[in-house]
Amino acid sequence: MKKKKEKKKKKLNLGCGNKKIEGFIGVDKYGTPDKLVDLEVFPWPWKDNSVDEIIMSHVLEHLGQTTDSFLNIMKELYRVCCHDARIRIIVPSPRSNAFLGDPTHVRPITLPIINLFSKRENRMSIEKGWANTTLALFLDIDFELIKYEFTLMPYWHEKYSSRSITIEELDFAILHYYNVINQLDFKLKVIKSS
């Protein structure tokens, strides 16, 4: 008896620029990627549930200037990914010169924004009576945050690692000052019901 041949899923490096990643299909609107695609033109050229990993490094902040365009990008990410697919999104902190100093940055990406695309977070907002927009429920998409990290600017990294400031002082600085965090790194899991 022959075994069913398992389809190999795709790994996409969306907005790759000149950066190739081994095992990933490089996708960009410009240059010479493996596949030329404008990520703001819908639908994307991949089938439903055909992708099991996506990397978007310093890309998402350049896309989706209008609300409709941004929501369509999130819907396409969900559509092309299979259940349990992993997505890594790295963006500059919107409260940094890295974000503010580039006129092509059109969309700030933050932890609260990412959480709007989680059905679990949406349901919790409803239960607590919060006014958050429940985008995951409205759009019927579901991205579960599995890891969130940030990189401090060198000045703040040095102050914290040398213990010249406490975690409380660092938290205060993050909430009240610009140029404390350099970049944000989100790791998401795609949740699809069977």
Secondary structure, 3 states (H helix, E strand, C coil): CCCCCCCCCEEEEECCCCCCCCCCEEEECCCCCCEECCCCCCCCCCCCCCEEEEEEECCHHHCCCCHHHHHHHHHHHHHHEEEEEEEEEEEECCCCHHHHCCCCCCCCCCHHHHHCCCHHHHHHHHHHCCCCCCHHHHHCCCEEEEEEEEEECHHHHHHHHCCCCCHHHHHHHHHHCCCCEEEEEEEEEECCCC
